[in-house]
């Protein structure tokens, strides 16, 4: 089985990203490790929570590697930037052009993309009969690239791509056979579904990447953001009677594949999904008191 060499005592992994204090990845990974009889530790490397200036990405990778981590997950805003620091790429990572999982093995840093399968599996389970004739994709960054390739693998017929960086959108459209979109109103009107693959909706990026008044009952709406799980986009979509898919599917299933790469063991996807669902952040707990 592909993955890092199994450590006999304790396996360490982690996540590099900004504003990741509410990530559920530590809970999922450590609970699954415990269930499989492993000593498992999962740490967060968040520049927003560090003292002093933001360390270079290369330094954070080196710190993780020297600390003995089997591998590390990568999230916003580093999924594309990390590629230049790696020794090899998996087929999926090369195809997508972004990495969300790095495995440290034999002094080398190998990049993988488990977001690709994670989003596709989330769609298969959460919106199995979603119309894919025309899909509007908001965001062409690292996560957006994975979502775009996942949508094409699921059979999306016409992919309309929107990004504030026109060149990034054009590059992704070229790689996926999609089309760059500058007319959101027209694109939404002809779309079967809409996917938010931008950070908009996260605690640090409030709001929506599309005017909610453009949402119609015939749309299905998916969001890759999962903290909070109910983003403003999904709240507005529900209010307009759209079918919705939150970011839990992609979050869980990318973690399933990453766990396998870090440990060389096959995790229980349903158990990891249950751990994700049971986790409650301190803000939610405080609001309940």
MIDOSE-1310 file (N, C-alpha, C; in nm, 2 decimals, decimal comma, always signed):
residues 289
xxxx	+0,08/-0,12/+0,00/+0,00/+0,00/+0,00/+0,09/+0,12/+0,00; +0,05/+0,22/-0,08/+0,13/+0,34/-0,09/+0,12/+0,42/+0,04; +0,23/+0,48/+0,08/+0,23/+0,57/+0,20/+0,36/+0,57/+0,27; +0,37/+0,65/+0,38/+0,49/+0,66/+0,45/+0,51/+0,53/+0,53
xxxx	+0,64/+0,51/+0,56/+0,68/+0,39/+0,64/+0,61/+0,40/+0,78; +0,55/+0,29/+0,82/+0,48/+0,29/+0,95/+0,58/+0,30/+1,07; +0,56/+0,40/+1,15/+0,65/+0,42/+1,27/+0,60/+0,32/+1,38; +0,70/+0,26/+1,45/+0,66/+0,16/+1,55/+0,61/+0,22/+1,68
xxxx	+0,64/+0,34/+1,71/+0,60/+0,40/+1,84/+0,49/+0,50/+1,82; +0,51/+0,61/+1,76/+0,41/+0,72/+1,74/+0,42/+0,78/+1,61; +0,31/+0,81/+1,55/+0,31/+0,87/+1,41/+0,27/+1,02/+1,44; +0,34/+1,11/+1,37/+0,31/+1,25/+1,38/+0,28/+1,30/+1,24
xxxx	+0,18/+1,39/+1,24/+0,14/+1,45/+1,12/+0,09/+1,59/+1,15; +0,05/+1,67/+1,06/+0,00/+1,80/+1,09/-0,06/+1,88/+0,97; -0,08/+2,01/+0,99/-0,14/+2,09/+0,89/-0,08/+2,23/+0,89; -0,04/+2,27/+0,77/+0,01/+2,41/+0,75/-0,10/+2,49/+0,68
xxxx	-0,13/+2,61/+0,74/-0,23/+2,69/+0,68/-0,25/+2,81/+0,76; -0,33/+2,91/+0,71/-0,36/+3,03/+0,79/-0,50/+3,03/+0,84; -0,52/+3,07/+0,96/-0,65/+3,07/+1,02/-0,71/+2,94/+1,04; -0,63/+2,84/+1,08/-0,68/+2,70/+1,09/-0,71/+2,65/+1,23
xxxx	-0,73/+2,75/+1,32/-0,75/+2,71/+1,46/-0,87/+2,62/+1,49; -0,97/+2,63/+1,40/-1,09/+2,55/+1,42/-1,09/+2,43/+1,33; -0,98/+2,39/+1,27/-0,97/+2,27/+1,18/-1,01/+2,15/+1,26; -1,09/+2,06/+1,19/-1,13/+1,93/+1,26/-1,03/+1,82/+1,22
xxxx	-0,93/+1,85/+1,14/-0,83/+1,75/+1,10/-0,76/+1,68/+1,22; -0,72/+1,76/+1,32/-0,65/+1,69/+1,43/-0,74/+1,59/+1,50; -0,87/+1,62/+1,52/-0,96/+1,53/+1,58/-0,98/+1,40/+1,50; -1,00/+1,42/+1,37/-1,02/+1,31/+1,28/-0,90/+1,22/+1,28
xxxx	-0,79/+1,27/+1,26/-0,67/+1,19/+1,24/-0,63/+1,12/+1,37; -0,64/+1,19/+1,49/-0,60/+1,13/+1,61/-0,70/+1,03/+1,66; -0,83/+1,05/+1,64/-0,93/+0,95/+1,68/-0,91/+0,83/+1,60; -0,89/+0,84/+1,47/-0,87/+0,72/+1,38/-0,74/+0,65/+1,42
xxxx	-0,64/+0,72/+1,45/-0,52/+0,66/+1,49/-0,54/+0,57/+1,62; -0,61/+0,63/+1,71/-0,64/+0,56/+1,84/-0,72/+0,44/+1,81; -0,82/+0,45/+1,72/-0,91/+0,33/+1,69/-0,83/+0,22/+1,63; -0,72/+0,25/+1,56/-0,64/+0,15/+1,49/-0,52/+0,11/+1,58
xxxx	-0,52/+0,16/+1,70/-0,41/+0,11/+1,80/-0,28/+0,19/+1,78; -0,28/+0,30/+1,72/-0,16/+0,38/+1,69/-0,14/+0,49/+1,79; -0,02/+0,52/+1,82/+0,01/+0,65/+1,89/+0,01/+0,75/+1,78; -0,07/+0,85/+1,78/-0,09/+0,95/+1,67/-0,10/+1,09/+1,72
xxxx	-0,02/+1,18/+1,67/-0,03/+1,32/+1,71/-0,04/+1,40/+1,58; -0,12/+1,50/+1,58/-0,15/+1,59/+1,47/-0,14/+1,73/+1,51; -0,04/+1,81/+1,46/-0,02/+1,95/+1,50/-0,06/+2,05/+1,40; -0,09/+2,17/+1,44/-0,12/+2,28/+1,35/+0,00/+2,37/+1,34
xxxx	+0,03/+2,41/+1,22/+0,14/+2,51/+1,19/+0,07/+2,63/+1,12; +0,03/+2,73/+1,20/-0,05/+2,84/+1,16/+0,02/+2,97/+1,18; +0,07/+3,04/+1,07/+0,14/+3,16/+1,09/+0,06/+3,27/+1,16; -0,07/+3,26/+1,15/-0,16/+3,36/+1,22/-0,15/+3,34/+1,37
xxxx	-0,11/+3,23/+1,42/-0,10/+3,20/+1,56/+0,04/+3,20/+1,61; +0,14/+3,24/+1,52/+0,28/+3,24/+1,56/+0,32/+3,38/+1,60; +0,42/+3,39/+1,69/+0,47/+3,52/+1,72/+0,58/+3,56/+1,62; +0,58/+3,69/+1,59/+0,68/+3,74/+1,50/+0,63/+3,74/+1,35
xxxx	+0,72/+3,76/+1,26/+0,68/+3,77/+1,12/+0,65/+3,63/+1,07; +0,57/+3,62/+0,96/+0,53/+3,49/+0,90/+0,66/+3,42/+0,85; +0,68/+3,29/+0,89/+0,79/+3,22/+0,84/+0,77/+3,18/+0,70; +0,88/+3,17/+0,62/+0,86/+3,12/+0,48/+0,81/+2,98/+0,48
xxxx	+0,73/+2,94/+0,38/+0,67/+2,81/+0,37/+0,78/+2,70/+0,38; +0,89/+2,72/+0,31/+1,00/+2,63/+0,31/+1,05/+2,60/+0,46; +1,05/+2,70/+0,54/+1,09/+2,69/+0,68/+0,99/+2,60/+0,76; +0,86/+2,63/+0,73/+0,76/+2,55/+0,80/+0,77/+2,40/+0,76
xxxx	+0,79/+2,37/+0,63/+0,81/+2,24/+0,59/+0,93/+2,17/+0,65; +1,04/+2,24/+0,66/+1,16/+2,19/+0,72/+1,14/+2,16/+0,87; +1,07/+2,25/+0,93/+1,04/+2,24/+1,08/+0,96/+2,11/+1,10; +0,86/+2,09/+1,01/+0,78/+1,97/+1,03/+0,86/+1,84/+1,00
xxxx	+0,94/+1,85/+0,90/+1,02/+1,73/+0,86/+1,12/+1,70/+0,97; +1,19/+1,80/+1,03/+1,29/+1,78/+1,13/+1,23/+1,73/+1,26; +1,10/+1,77/+1,28/+1,03/+1,72/+1,40/+0,99/+1,58/+1,40; +1,01/+1,51/+1,28/+0,98/+1,37/+1,27/+0,84/+1,34/+1,22
xxxx	+0,78/+1,44/+1,16/+0,64/+1,41/+1,11/+0,65/+1,31/+0,99; +0,55/+1,22/+0,98/+0,54/+1,13/+0,86/+0,50/+1,21/+0,74; +0,42/+1,32/+0,76/+0,37/+1,40/+0,65/+0,29/+1,52/+0,71; +0,25/+1,60/+0,62/+0,18/+1,72/+0,66/+0,08/+1,76/+0,55
xxxx	-0,04/+1,80/+0,60/-0,14/+1,85/+0,51/-0,12/+2,00/+0,48; -0,16/+2,05/+0,37/-0,14/+2,19/+0,33/-0,28/+2,25/+0,29; -0,30/+2,36/+0,34/-0,43/+2,43/+0,31/-0,40/+2,58/+0,27; -0,51/+2,65/+0,26/-0,50/+2,79/+0,22/-0,40/+2,87/+0,30
xxxx	-0,31/+2,95/+0,24/-0,30/+2,98/+0,10/-0,18/+2,91/+0,03; -0,14/+2,80/+0,07/-0,02/+2,74/+0,03/-0,03/+2,62/-0,07; -0,14/+2,58/-0,12/-0,16/+2,46/-0,20/-0,09/+2,46/-0,33; -0,07/+2,58/-0,39/+0,00/+2,59/-0,51/+0,15/+2,62/-0,49
xxxx	+0,17/+2,71/-0,39/+0,31/+2,76/-0,36/+0,40/+2,64/-0,31; +0,34/+2,54/-0,25/+0,42/+2,43/-0,19/+0,48/+2,35/-0,30; +0,43/+2,35/-0,42/+0,47/+2,26/-0,53/+0,62/+2,28/-0,56; +0,67/+2,40/-0,56/+0,81/+2,42/-0,59/+0,91/+2,37/-0,48
xxxx	+0,86/+2,33/-0,37/+0,94/+2,29/-0,26/+0,95/+2,14/-0,25; +0,89/+2,07/-0,35/+0,88/+1,92/-0,34/+0,97/+1,85/-0,43; +1,00/+1,72/-0,40/+1,09/+1,64/-0,48/+1,01/+1,56/-0,59; +0,89/+1,54/-0,56/+0,80/+1,46/-0,65/+0,66/+1,49/-0,64
xxxx	+0,58/+1,46/-0,74/+0,43/+1,48/-0,73/+0,36/+1,35/-0,78; +0,25/+1,32/-0,71/+0,17/+1,21/-0,76/+0,10/+1,25/-0,89; +0,04/+1,16/-0,96/-0,03/+1,19/-1,08/-0,14/+1,29/-1,06; -0,22/+1,27/-0,95/-0,33/+1,36/-0,92/-0,28/+1,50/-0,89
xxxx	-0,17/+1,51/-0,81/-0,11/+1,65/-0,78/-0,06/+1,72/-0,91; +0,00/+1,64/-0,99/+0,06/+1,70/-1,12/-0,06/+1,74/-1,21; -0,16/+1,66/-1,21/-0,28/+1,70/-1,30/-0,35/+1,82/-1,25; -0,37/+1,83/-1,12/-0,44/+1,94/-1,06/-0,35/+2,07/-1,05
xxxx	-0,22/+2,05/-1,03/-0,13/+2,16/-1,01/-0,13/+2,22/-0,87; -0,17/+2,14/-0,78/-0,18/+2,19/-0,64/-0,16/+2,06/-0,55; -0,11/+2,09/-0,43/-0,09/+1,98/-0,33/-0,15/+2,01/-0,20; -0,22/+1,92/-0,14/-0,27/+1,94/+0,00/-0,22/+1,83/+0,09
xxxx	-0,13/+1,74/+0,05/-0,07/+1,64/+0,14/+0,07/+1,62/+0,09; +0,17/+1,63/+0,19/+0,31/+1,61/+0,17/+0,35/+1,49/+0,25; +0,42/+1,40/+0,19/+0,47/+1,28/+0,27/+0,62/+1,30/+0,28; +0,68/+1,28/+0,40/+0,82/+1,29/+0,42/+0,87/+1,14/+0,43
xxxx	+0,96/+1,10/+0,34/+1,01/+0,97/+0,34/+1,14/+0,96/+0,27; +1,24/+0,90/+0,34/+1,37/+0,88/+0,29/+1,44/+1,01/+0,25; +1,41/+1,11/+0,33/+1,47/+1,24/+0,30/+1,41/+1,32/+0,19; +1,30/+1,27/+0,14/+1,24/+1,34/+0,02/+1,10/+1,39/+0,06
xxxx	+1,05/+1,48/-0,01/+0,92/+1,54/+0,01/+0,83/+1,52/-0,11; +0,73/+1,43/-0,09/+0,64/+1,39/-0,20/+0,51/+1,46/-0,19; +0,46/+1,52/-0,30/+0,33/+1,59/-0,30/+0,22/+1,51/-0,35; +0,10/+1,52/-0,29/-0,02/+1,45/-0,33/-0,14/+1,54/-0,33
xxxx	-0,24/+1,51/-0,40/-0,37/+1,58/-0,39/-0,48/+1,49/-0,36; -0,52/+1,49/-0,23/-0,64/+1,41/-0,19/-0,77/+1,49/-0,19; -0,76/+1,62/-0,22/-0,88/+1,71/-0,23/-0,96/+1,66/-0,35; -0,89/+1,62/-0,46/-0,96/+1,58/-0,58/-1,06/+1,47/-0,55
xxxx	-1,01/+1,36/-0,50/-1,10/+1,25/-0,46/-1,19/+1,29/-0,35; -1,15/+1,37/-0,26/-1,23/+1,41/-0,15/-1,36/+1,48/-0,19; -1,35/+1,58/-0,28/-1,46/+1,65/-0,33/-1,55/+1,56/-0,41; -1,49/+1,48/-0,50/-1,57/+1,39/-0,58/-1,65/+1,29/-0,50
xxxx	-1,59/+1,23/-0,40/-1,66/+1,14/-0,31/-1,77/+1,20/-0,23; -1,74/+1,33/-0,19/-1,85/+1,40/-0,12/-1,97/+1,43/-0,21; -1,94/+1,46/-0,33/-2,05/+1,48/-0,43/-2,13/+1,35/-0,45; -2,05/+1,24/-0,47/-2,12/+1,11/-0,50/-2,21/+1,07/-0,38
xxxx	-2,17/+1,10/-0,26/-2,25/+1,06/-0,14/-2,36/+1,17/-0,11; -2,32/+1,29/-0,12/-2,41/+1,40/-0,08/-2,51/+1,45/-0,18; -2,47/+1,45/-0,31/-2,56/+1,50/-0,42/-2,55/+1,40/-0,53; -2,59/+1,28/-0,51/-2,56/+1,17/-0,61/-2,63/+1,19/-0,75
xxxx	-2,74/+1,27/-0,75/-2,82/+1,29/-0,87/-2,81/+1,43/-0,92; -2,71/+1,51/-0,87/-2,70/+1,65/-0,91/-2,68/+1,66/-1,06; -2,75/+1,76/-1,12/-2,73/+1,79/-1,26/-2,60/+1,85/-1,29; -2,52/+1,80/-1,38/-2,39/+1,84/-1,41/-2,37/+1,90/-1,55
xxxx	-2,48/+1,94/-1,61/-2,47/+1,99/-1,75/-2,39/+2,11/-1,75; -2,41/+2,21/-1,67/-2,33/+2,33/-1,66/-2,31/+2,36/-1,51; -2,19/+2,38/-1,47/-2,15/+2,41/-1,33/-2,07/+2,53/-1,32; -2,11/+2,62/-1,23/-2,03/+2,75/-1,21/-1,94/+2,73/-1,09
xxxx	-1,81/+2,74/-1,12/-1,71/+2,72/-1,01/-1,65/+2,86/-0,97; -1,66/+2,89/-0,84/-1,61/+3,01/-0,79/-1,48/+2,99/-0,72; -1,37/+3,03/-0,79/-1,24/+3,01/-0,73/-1,16/+2,91/-0,81; -1,04/+2,96/-0,85/-0,95/+2,87/-0,94/-0,81/+2,85/-0,87
xxxx	-0,81/+2,87/-0,74/-0,68/+2,85/-0,67/-0,66/+2,70/-0,65; -0,58/+2,67/-0,54/-0,54/+2,53/-0,52/-0,66/+2,44/-0,50; -0,76/+2,48/-0,41/-0,88/+2,40/-0,39/-0,97/+2,40/-0,51; -0,98/+2,52/-0,58/-1,06/+2,53/-0,70/-1,01/+2,44/-0,81
xxxx	-0,88/+2,42/-0,82/-0,83/+2,33/-0,93/-0,87/+2,19/-0,90; -0,86/+2,15/-0,77/-0,90/+2,01/-0,74/-1,05/+1,99/-0,76; -1,13/+2,09/-0,73/-1,27/+2,08/-0,75/-1,30/+2,07/-0,90; -1,24/+2,15/-0,98/-1,26/+2,15/-1,12/-1,23/+2,02/-1,18
xxxx	-1,12/+1,96/-1,15/-1,08/+1,82/-1,20/-1,18/+1,72/-1,15; -1,22/+1,73/-1,02/-1,32/+1,64/-0,97/-1,45/+1,65/-1,04; -1,50/+1,77/-1,07/-1,62/+1,79/-1,15/-1,62/+1,73/-1,29; -1,50/+1,75/-1,35/-1,49/+1,69/-1,49/-1,49/+1,54/-1,48
xxxx	-1,42/+1,48/-1,38/-1,42/+1,34/-1,36/-1,56/+1,28/-1,33; -1,65/+1,36/-1,27/-1,78/+1,32/-1,25/-1,88/+1,34/-1,37; -1,82/+1,40/-1,47/-1,90/+1,42/-1,59/-1,96/+1,55/-1,62; -1,91/+1,66/-1,55/-1,96/+1,79/-1,58/-1,94/+1,83/-1,73
xxxx	-2,05/+1,87/-1,79/-2,04/+1,90/-1,93/-1,98/+2,03/-1,97; -2,01/+2,14/-1,89/-1,97/+2,27/-1,92/-1,93/+2,34/-1,79; -1,80/+2,37/-1,77/-1,75/+2,42/-1,65/-1,72/+2,57/-1,67; -1,79/+2,66/-1,60/-1,77/+2,80/-1,60/-1,69/+2,84/-1,48
xxxx	-1,57/+2,91/-1,50/-1,48/+2,93/-1,39/-1,46/+3,08/-1,37; -1,48/+3,12/-1,24/-1,47/+3,26/-1,20/-1,35/+3,27/-1,10; -1,27/+3,37/-1,12/-1,16/+3,40/-1,02/-1,12/+3,55/-1,03; -1,08/+3,61/-0,92/-1,04/+3,75/-0,93/-0,91/+3,76/-1,00
xxxx	-0,83/+3,65/-1,01/-0,71/+3,65/-1,09/-0,74/+3,59/-1,23; -0,75/+3,67/-1,33/-0,79/+3,62/-1,46/-0,70/+3,52/-1,52; -0,57/+3,54/-1,50/-0,47/+3,44/-1,55/-0,48/+3,30/-1,49; -0,51/+3,30/-1,36/-0,53/+3,17/-1,29/-0,65/+3,10/-1,34
xxxx	-0,76/+3,18/-1,36/-0,88/+3,12/-1,42/-0,86/+3,07/-1,56; -0,78/+3,14/-1,64/-0,76/+3,10/-1,78/-0,67/+2,97/-1,78; -0,57/+2,96/-1,69/-0,49/+2,84/-1,69/-0,57/+2,72/-1,65; -0,66/+2,74/-1,55/-0,74/+2,62/-1,51/-0,84/+2,58/-1,61
xxxx	-0,90/+2,68/-1,68/-0,99/+2,65/-1,79/-0,92/+2,57/-1,90; -0,80/+2,61/-1,93/-0,72/+2,54/-2,03/-0,70/+2,40/-1,99; -0,66/+2,37/-1,87/-0,63/+2,24/-1,82/-0,75/+2,15/-1,81; -0,87/+2,21/-1,79/-0,99/+2,13/-1,77/-1,09/+2,13/-1,88
xxxx	-1,07/+2,21/-1,98/-1,16/+2,23/-2,09/-1,28/+2,31/-2,05; -1,26/+2,39/-1,95/-1,36/+2,48/-1,90/-1,36/+2,62/-1,97; -1,44/+2,71/-1,92/-1,45/+2,84/-1,98/-1,44/+2,95/-1,87; -1,36/+3,05/-1,90/-1,35/+3,16/-1,80/-1,48/+3,24/-1,81
xxxx	-1,53/+3,28/-1,70/-1,66/+3,35/-1,69/-1,64/+3,49/-1,63; -1,69/+3,59/-1,69/-1,68/+3,73/-1,63/-1,82/+3,78/-1,61; -1,92/+3,71/-1,66/-2,06/+3,76/-1,64/-2,13/+3,66/-1,54; -2,12/+3,69/-1,41/-2,18/+3,61/-1,31/-2,33/+3,59/-1,32
xxxx	-2,39/+3,70/-1,35/-2,54/+3,69/-1,36/-2,58/+3,59/-1,47; -2,52/+3,60/-1,59/-2,55/+3,51/-1,70/-2,51/+3,37/-1,67; -2,39/+3,35/-1,61/-2,35/+3,22/-1,57/-2,44/+3,15/-1,47; -2,48/+3,23/-1,37/-2,57/+3,17/-1,27/-2,71/+3,13/-1,33
xxxx	-2,75/+3,21/-1,43/-2,88/+3,18/-1,49/-2,88/+3,05/-1,56; -2,77/+3,01/-1,62/-2,77/+2,89/-1,70/-2,71/+2,77/-1,63; -2,66/+2,79/-1,51/-2,59/+2,68/-1,44/-2,69/+2,59/-1,37; -2,66/+2,46/-1,37/-2,73/+2,37/-1,29/-2,69/+2,37/-1,14
xxxx	-2,56/+2,39/-1,12/-2,50/+2,39/-0,99/-2,39/+2,50/-0,97; -2,37/+2,54/-0,85/-2,27/+2,64/-0,82/-2,18/+2,58/-0,70; -2,05/+2,60/-0,72/-1,96/+2,55/-0,61/-1,87/+2,67/-0,57; -1,86/+2,69/-0,44/-1,77/+2,79/-0,39/-1,64/+2,72/-0,35
xxxx	-1,53/+2,75/-0,42/-1,40/+2,70/-0,38/-1,31/+2,81/-0,34; -1,36/+2,92/-0,29/-1,28/+3,03/-0,24/-1,29/+3,02/-0,09; -1,20/+3,11/-0,02/-1,21/+3,11/+0,13/-1,33/+3,19/+0,18; -1,41/+3,25/+0,09/-1,52/+3,33/+0,13/-1,62/+3,24/+0,21
xxxx	-1,65/+3,29/+0,33/-1,74/+3,22/+0,41/-1,67/+3,17/+0,54; -1,54/+3,16/+0,53/-1,46/+3,12/+0,65/-1,47/+3,24/+0,75; -1,44/+3,20/+0,88/-1,45/+3,31/+0,98/-1,37/+3,43/+0,95; -1,25/+3,41/+0,89/-1,17/+3,52/+0,86/-1,20/+3,59/+0,73
xxxx	-1,29/+3,53/+0,65/-1,33/+3,59/+0,52/-1,48/+3,59/+0,51; -1,55/+3,67/+0,59/-1,70/+3,67/+0,59/-1,76/+3,71/+0,46; -1,88/+3,66/+0,43/-1,95/+3,70/+0,31/-1,97/+3,59/+0,21; -2,00/+3,62/+0,09/-2,02/+3,52/-0,01/-1,95/+3,56/-0,14
xxxx	-1,91/+3,46/-0,22/-1,83/+3,49/-0,34/-1,93/+3,52/-0,46; -2,06/+3,51/-0,43/-2,16/+3,54/-0,54/-2,27/+3,61/-0,47; -2,34/+3,70/-0,54/-2,45/+3,77/-0,49/-2,56/+3,67/-0,47; -2,61/+3,65/-0,34/-2,71/+3,55/-0,31/-2,84/+3,56/-0,39
xxxx	-2,87/+3,68/-0,44/-2,99/+3,70/-0,52/-2,99/+3,63/-0,65; -2,87/+3,58/-0,69/-2,85/+3,51/-0,82/-2,89/+3,36/-0,80; -2,91/+3,32/-0,68/-2,94/+3,18/-0,65/-3,09/+3,15/-0,67; -3,12/+3,04/-0,74/-3,25/+3,01/-0,78/-3,28/+2,87/-0,73
xxxx	-3,41/+2,83/-0,71/-3,45/+2,70/-0,65/-3,40/+2,58/-0,74; -3,37/+2,60/-0,87/-3,33/+2,49/-0,95/-3,18/+2,46/-0,93; -3,10/+2,55/-0,86/-2,96/+2,53/-0,84/-2,94/+2,43/-0,73; -2,83/+2,35/-0,74/-2,77/+2,29/-0,62/-2,65/+2,38/-0,59
xxxx	-2,61/+2,39/-0,46/-2,50/+2,48/-0,42/-2,41/+2,40/-0,33; -2,28/+2,40/-0,36/-2,19/+2,33/-0,28/-2,08/+2,43/-0,23; -2,03/+2,41/-0,11/-1,93/+2,49/-0,05/-1,82/+2,40/+0,01; -1,69/+2,44/-0,02/-1,59/+2,36/+0,04/-1,55/+2,41/+0,18
xxxx	-1,59/+2,52/+0,22/-1,56/+2,57/+0,35/-1,64/+2,49/+0,45; -1,57/+2,46/+0,56/-1,64/+2,38/+0,67/-1,62/+2,44/+0,81; -1,55/+2,55/+0,82/-1,56/+2,62/+0,95/-1,58/+2,77/+0,92; -1,71/+2,81/+0,94/-1,83/+2,73/+0,99/-1,88/+2,63/+0,88
xxxx	-1,95/+2,53/+0,93/-2,01/+2,43/+0,84/-2,13/+2,50/+0,76; -2,21/+2,58/+0,83/-2,32/+2,65/+0,76/-2,27/+2,79/+0,72; -2,22/+2,80/+0,60/-2,17/+2,93/+0,56/-2,28/+3,02/+0,52; -2,25/+3,15/+0,50/-2,35/+3,24/+0,46/-2,41/+3,20/+0,33
xxxx	-2,32/+3,15/+0,24/-2,37/+3,11/+0,10/-2,47/+3,00/+0,12; -2,45/+2,90/+0,20/-2,54/+2,79/+0,22/-2,67/+2,83/+0,29; -2,65/+2,92/+0,38/-2,77/+2,97/+0,45/-2,87/+3,04/+0,35; -2,81/+3,12/+0,27/-2,88/+3,19/+0,17/-2,94/+3,10/+0,06
xxxx	-2,87/+2,99/+0,03/-2,91/+2,90/-0,07/-3,03/+2,82/-0,01; -3,02/+2,78/+0,11/-3,14/+2,70/+0,18/-3,26/+2,79/+0,18; -3,24/+2,92/+0,21/-3,36/+3,01/+0,21/-3,42/+3,02/+0,08; -3,35/+3,00/-0,03/-3,40/+3,00/-0,17/-3,44/+2,87/-0,22
xxxx	-3,45/+2,77/-0,13/-3,49/+2,63/-0,16/-3,40/+2,56/-0,26; -3,27/+2,59/-0,25/-3,17/+2,52/-0,33/-3,13/+2,39/-0,25; -3,09/+2,29/-0,32/-3,02/+2,17/-0,26/-2,88/+2,21/-0,23; -2,83/+2,18/-0,11/-2,70/+2,22/-0,07/-2,61/+2,11/-0,03
xxxx	-2,48/+2,13/-0,04/-2,38/+2,04/+0,01/-2,27/+2,12/+0,08; -2,26/+2,09/+0,21/-2,15/+2,16/+0,29/-2,02/+2,10/+0,27; -1,92/+2,16/+0,33/-1,78/+2,12/+0,31/-1,73/+2,00/+0,38; -1,82/+1,94/+0,46/-1,78/+1,82/+0,54/-1,73/+1,70/+0,45
xxxx	-1,80/+1,68/+0,34/-1,76/+1,56/+0,26/-1,62/+1,57/+0,21; -1,58/+1,69/+0,15/-1,45/+1,70/+0,10/-1,35/+1,70/+0,22; -1,38/+1,76/+0,33/-1,29/+1,76/+0,45/-1,26/+1,62/+0,50; -1,37/+1,54/+0,51/-1,35/+1,41/+0,56/-1,28/+1,32/+0,46
xxxx	-1,32/+1,32/+0,34/-1,26/+1,22/+0,24/-1,12/+1,25/+0,20; -1,08/+1,38/+0,20/-0,94/+1,41/+0,17/-0,86/+1,36/+0,29; -0,92/+1,37/+0,41/-0,84/+1,33/+0,53/-0,83/+1,18/+0,53; -0,93/+1,10/+0,48/-0,92/+0,96/+0,47/-0,80/+0,92/+0,39
xxxx	-0,78/+0,98/+0,27/-0,67/+0,95/+0,19/-0,54/+0,99/+0,25; -0,54/+1,11/+0,31/-0,41/+1,16/+0,37/-0,37/+1,07/+0,48; -0,46/+1,02/+0,57/-0,43/+0,93/+0,68/-0,36/+0,80/+0,62; -0,42/+0,75/+0,51/-0,36/+0,63/+0,45/-0,22/+0,66/+0,40
xxxx	-0,19/+0,78/+0,35/-0,06/+0,81/+0,30/+0,04/+0,83/+0,42; -0,01/+0,88/+0,53/+0,08/+0,90/+0,64/+0,11/+0,78/+0,71; +0,02/+0,68/+0,72/+0,04/+0,56/+0,80/+0,06/+0,43/+0,73; +0,02/+0,43/+0,60/+0,02/+0,30/+0,53/-0,09/+0,21/+0,56
xxxx	-0,19/+0,26/+0,64/-0,30/+0,18/+0,69/-0,43/+0,23/+0,63; -0,53/+0,15/+0,61/-0,66/+0,19/+0,55/-0,75/+0,23/+0,67; -0,79/+0,36/+0,67/-0,88/+0,40/+0,78/-1,02/+0,37/+0,75; -1,11/+0,38/+0,85/-1,25/+0,36/+0,84/-1,32/+0,50/+0,80
xxxx	-1,36/+0,51/+0,68/-1,41/+0,64/+0,64/-1,54/+0,68/+0,72; -1,62/+0,59/+0,74/-1,74/+0,62/+0,82/-1,71/+0,66/+0,96; -1,61/+0,60/+1,02/-1,57/+0,64/+1,16/-1,51/+0,78/+1,16; -1,43/+0,81/+1,06/-1,37/+0,95/+1,05/-1,48/+1,05/+1,03
xxxx	-1,58/+1,01/+0,95/-1,70/+1,10/+0,92/-1,77/+1,12/+1,05; -1,79/+1,02/+1,14/-1,86/+1,03/+1,26/-1,78/+1,12/+1,36; -1,65/+1,11/+1,36/-1,57/+1,20/+1,44/-1,58/+1,34/+1,40; -1,58/+1,37/+1,27/-1,60/+1,50/+1,22/-1,73/+1,56/+1,26
xxxx	-1,84/+1,48/+1,25/-1,98/+1,53/+1,29/-1,99/+1,55/+1,44; -1,92/+1,48/+1,52/-1,93/+1,49/+1,66/-1,85/+1,61/+1,72; -1,75/+1,66/+1,64/-1,66/+1,76/+1,69/-1,74/+1,89/+1,70; -1,72/+1,96/+1,81/-1,78/+2,10/+1,82/-1,68/+2,19/+1,87
xxxx	-1,67/+2,31/+1,80/-1,57/+2,41/+1,83/-1,61/+2,49/+1,96; -1,51/+2,55/+2,02/-1,53/+2,62/+2,15/-1,63/+2,74/+2,13; -1,64/+2,80/+2,01/-1,73/+2,91/+1,99/-1,88/+2,86/+2,00; -1,90/+2,74/+1,93/-2,03/+2,69/+1,93/-2,07/+2,65/+2,07
xxxx	-1,98/+2,59/+2,15/-2,01/+2,55/+2,28/-2,05/+2,67/+2,37; -1,97/+2,78/+2,35/-2,00/+2,90/+2,43/-2,14/+2,95/+2,40; -2,17/+2,95/+2,27/-2,30/+3,00/+2,23/-2,42/+2,92/+2,29; -2,39/+2,79/+2,32/-2,50/+2,70/+2,37/-2,52/+2,73/+2,52
x	-2,42/+2,79/+2,59/-2,43/+2,80/+2,74/-2,53/+2,92/+2,77
